[in-house]
């Protein structure tokens, strides 16, 4: 008797990425999505743009990150963004819960091989959104979960039950430490601070565009006339979606 083990396309691609990264010395996959491309390098941002000829590309959303590595090796595989399928993550700060997060997520076939803490956030988001089927808001409530005292004080009982369930089901996916992240997904972006807001993050708007950065100066450089500048609260997701029918 023949037994067929069928995987859906995304599960097959994700598993292949993990296998290459973990088992093929010197080989790393840093872009595996249909509607997303990643450009990674170590160098000055303007040189990276010239090298990859970014002026030839178009997209409805862009994420970018440039910094010196702090407590991780400086190499192209460890440069932001970190991606899997159509998810892309850029991150400021440090993940002090990295070991606990990594041990949990690796039980489900993910392999953290890129020598940096940001990688685990990408796999957590893929697990919560694609595998578990959570919404963006629910995933944000897992990795930047409200304190138990905050949950207990909620007057909306259904909301209280939901947050209690998420904290109970996914305690090892609570991400602690100072962080701000931007998640790119098929159709938009989500920005999220740690629940104590230990890293700065600012959002601005102009016409049909939304800008997210670590500080207002970066937004003003791209759009001097940006409006509605605000700083989201700790653990408060900012979800931006492309208008229906645009892509």
JOZITA-V336645 format. One line per field, one symbol per residue. ss: DSSP state (~ for helix, > for strand, _ for the rest). phi: phi as a letter, one per 40 degrees, with the letter a starting at -180 (. if undefined). psi: psi as a letter, one per 20 degrees, with the letter a starting at -180 (. if undefined). Layout:
ss->???
phi->???
psi->???
//
This chain:
ss->________~~~~~~~~~~~~~~~_____________________~~~~~~~~_~~~___________________~~~___>>>__>>>>>>>____~~~~~~~~~~~_________~~~~~~~~~~~~~~____~~~~~~~~____~~~~~____~~~~~~~~~~~~~_~~~_____>>>>>>>__>>>>>>________>>>>>__>>>>>__~~~~~~~____>>>>_______>>>>______
phi->.cbbbbbcdcccccccdcccccbbdgbacbaabcbabbbbabicdcccccccfcccbbacabbaaaacccbbccaccccccbbafcbbbbabhbbccdccccdccccbgcbcbcgaccdccdccccccccccgccccccccccbcccdcccccccccccccccccccccbccbccbhcabbbbcachibbbaccccfcbcabbabafcbbbbacacdcccccadbdbfcabcccgccbbbbcddgcb
psi->ppppopqrghhggghggggghhiopipppjpjqhkpqpoqroaqghhggggilhiiqqqiqqqqpprqqfkqqnrhhjqqrpqpcjpppqpqbqnijggggghghiikiqpoijkqhhhhgghghggggggikqrghghhighlqqqhhgghiphohghggghggghhhlhijporroqpqppprnjaqpqprriiliqqpqqrqocjqppprhqhhhghhhnhkqrlproqrpjoqoppqqqpih.
//
